Amino acid sequence: MIVCSCHVLSDHDVRSAVHAAEDLPRNAKQIYGCLGCSAECGRCARTLKSIIDEALGACAKACCAGCPHSQAGAEPHVHAEFALAVS
């Protein structure tokens, strides 16, 4: 299903980006960074957050000390396979 009409992102795109990212994205801004785009209208932010939380499972909340996913302040990593051509 398309969750972001501005960039034509599907729920599958979001889940794939969450699982492929080295530093797990936890919000819409971070997922946009992983996908090589940025927010436009913002109508999808809540839906993106829900999909991210679902994809992260137990790591949806702040990871505990020692968790390999806990890297506060890290910049989002852009994966070429998810980068979108943004005009």
N, C-alpha and C positions, 0 to 999 in steps of 0.2 A: 504494500500500500504506500502511496506517496504521502510523506509527512511534511515535506517542505516544498511548496509549489514554486517558490522563488528560484530554487536550485535543482528542483526535481529530484529530491533525495527520498529514497524509500526507507522503510523500517529495516529492510535487509542491509542497505548501505550503512545505516547507523550501527546496527549490531556488528557487522563485519569490521567497521572502523574501531569499535570498542575492543573487540577481540584481537585486532592486529596491532593496536597501539602499544608501545613500550610503557608509557606512563598512562595509566587508565584515565580516560576523560570522564569527568564527573558532572559536566554541565554543557549547555548548548554551545557556549563560546568555544570550549575546548574541542567539542566534536566537530564544529565548523573548521577549526584549525587543522584537525586530523584529515579532514576531507578537502582541504585547500580552498576554502571559501570563507565568507563571513556573513553574519546576519544581515538580512534585508528588512523585512517587515516585522519579524519577531513573533508572528502568530503561531509558529511551530514550537517555540521554546518549551512550553509545558509538555507537549507530546514527546519531544526529544528527550527531556529529562526523565520521563516515565520509561521510555525505551532503554535509555542508558542504565537506569536503576535496575530494570529487569535483567538486562544483559550482564551487569556486574554481579548480580546475586548477592552473596554475603559481603562482597567488597563495596556495595553501594554506599554504605556509611563509611566514615573515615576508617581506614585500615588501622589495625593495632600495631604497636611497635614491633619491629622485626619483620613485618609483612613486606614482601618484595615490591608491592604496589605502592607503598607509602613513600612518596618522594615529593614533599611539599615544595612549591615554588618552581617546579620544573616547567620548561616551555613545552607546549604541545609539539609532537613530532609529526611532520607531514609525510605520509607514505605516497609514493608516486602512483601506485595502483589505485588510490582513492582520490587523487587530486582532480579537481574539476576545472575545466576551462571557464574562467569567469571573465565576462566582457566588461 
